Amino acid sequence: MKIKIGDQEFDAQPAGETVTVNGESFAIRIVRHEKTLTVYVNEKPFAVQLPDPLPEDGVIDLLVDAKTYAVEASGAAAAAPRPKIARKSSTTATGAVVSQMTGRIVRIDVKTGDEVNEGDVLLVIEAMKMENEITAPVSGTIKEIDVSAGARVSDGDTLLVIEPAGD
């Protein structure tokens, strides 16, 4: 199948738990959350939010780690039945920021309603006795915070949601 993202086109061949893109194979694993999918590509997690409702064809705006990508798929695999995804209905698209490690929330530097710029520190997670700053992948407004200081988080857990600027 062909996948077009922006002005780039890729040849993608899904095969069970792998996908070959332009001749290079990647291990794929998907974990469903309430609002997002966490797609692990070679065990690196990406938070993916599909539009609601999911269109049958044409260009789909996907939020991947809070960044919007216009994606169009064509070919046999694009016509395959889409999996049912459990999610709450929402009227606006939001970008979930997910943990990429297991650890403990040391501090949260933002609150709901705060405006953030791409690269701003949102919170700090302690993992393996190291403090890791989690930064905003996009500019926008903090829509919800799903964790609190002292809480334990796992790889793939939603930390907070940013409504990207301009939406």
N, C-alpha and C positions, 0 to 999 in steps of 0.2 A: 504494500500500500504506500501511497505518497502522503506525506504530511508537510503542510506549508505553514511556517511560523514567520509572520511578517513577510519579508521578501525572500526568505531562504526556504528551499525545498529539500526534504529528506526522504530517502527510501527506507521504510521501516517494515520489518518482518517479525511480528510477534510469534513466539513458539513456546507456549506453556509459561515457565518461569523466567524466560529470557526474551529479549528483543534484540534484533540485529538492526543497527542504524548505519546506513552507508558502509556496510561491511564490517562494522565493529560490534561485538556482542556485549550486552549488559544484562546482569542479573536483576530481575524485577520482583518486588514484593509489595503488596498493597495492604494497608491496614485502614479499615473504615472507622471514622470517629463520627460524632453527631453531626458536625457541620462541615467536616473536611475529610479528604483522603490523605493519608501519609503514604507517598509513593517512595519506596526505597530503591534507588538505582545504585547497584554495587554497594549496598548498605548505607548510602548517604541519603538521609530523609529529605523529602520535599513536601510541603503542605500544598495540596491542590484542592481548590474549591470549584466545583462545577456550577454552571448557571442553573437556576430553577425557574421555569422548567427547562429541561435539557432539549435543545432543538434536534430534530431528526436529521438535518443536513445543513450544509453551509458553514460559515465561519462561526466558531464558538469562542467566546471570550473566557479564558481560564485564568484564575488567580493562582499563581505558583509562588509560594513564599511572599505573598502580599504584592506581587508584581503582575500586571495584566499582560497576557499574551493572546493575540488573535490567532487561533489555530484552525486549520481546515484539513480534514482527512478525506482521501479519496481512494478507491480501490476496494478489493474484496473484504478486507478486515474492517473497513469503515462501516460496512453494511451489517456486520455481526451484531446480534442483540446486545444492548448496553445493560450492564448490571444495575439492579435496583440499589439505590443508595439511601440509607436511613439518614434523614436530616430534617431539622425543623424548617418549616417554610419561612422564607424571609423575602422581604420586598427589595432589599438592597444588597449588593455584593460587598463582602467584607474580606479583609485579608488576615488570616490567622498566622500568628508567629508561634512556631512550635519549638520545643526543646530539642536540641540535637545531642543531648547527653542526659545521663541519670545523675541527679544530685539534689542539693537543697537550695531553696531560694534564700539568699543572704539579705538582699534588699530590693525594693521596687522604687525606681526613681520617677515614675509617672503615675498619674491618676486618670480615671475616666474623664474624657473631655479635653485632656491636654492636647495641644498641637505639638507634633514632633517633626523633625527633619530627618531625612535619610542619614544614617550614621550616628544619630543621638543614642546614648546609652539608655535602655529601657529598664533593665534589671540586671542583677548579678546572681549567677548560679555557682555554688561551690561544688566542685567535683574532683575527687581524688586530691583533696587538700589544696586545690588551686581555685582561685576566683576567676570566673569567666564572664566578661561583660557581654550582654546580649543587646545588639544595636538594632535600630529601626531599619528594615530593608527598603522602606519607602517613606516619603513625607506624607503626613496625614493627621488624622485625629484618633486618639485612643478611644475605641468604641466600648470595649469591655476588657476587664482584667480577670483571668480565670484562676489565678494563684495568689497566695499571700506569703509574706515573709515567714521563713521557717518551714514552709511546706516542702515535701519531697516531690520531685518530678522525675518522670522517666522519659527516655528517648521517644520523641513523637508526641508527647503531651502538649496540648494547646496552652500557651502561656498567656497570651492576650490577643486582642483583635484590633487591627488598625484599619480605619476607613481611609483609603488612599485619597490624597488631595485631588480635587477636580471631579470626584464622584458625587 
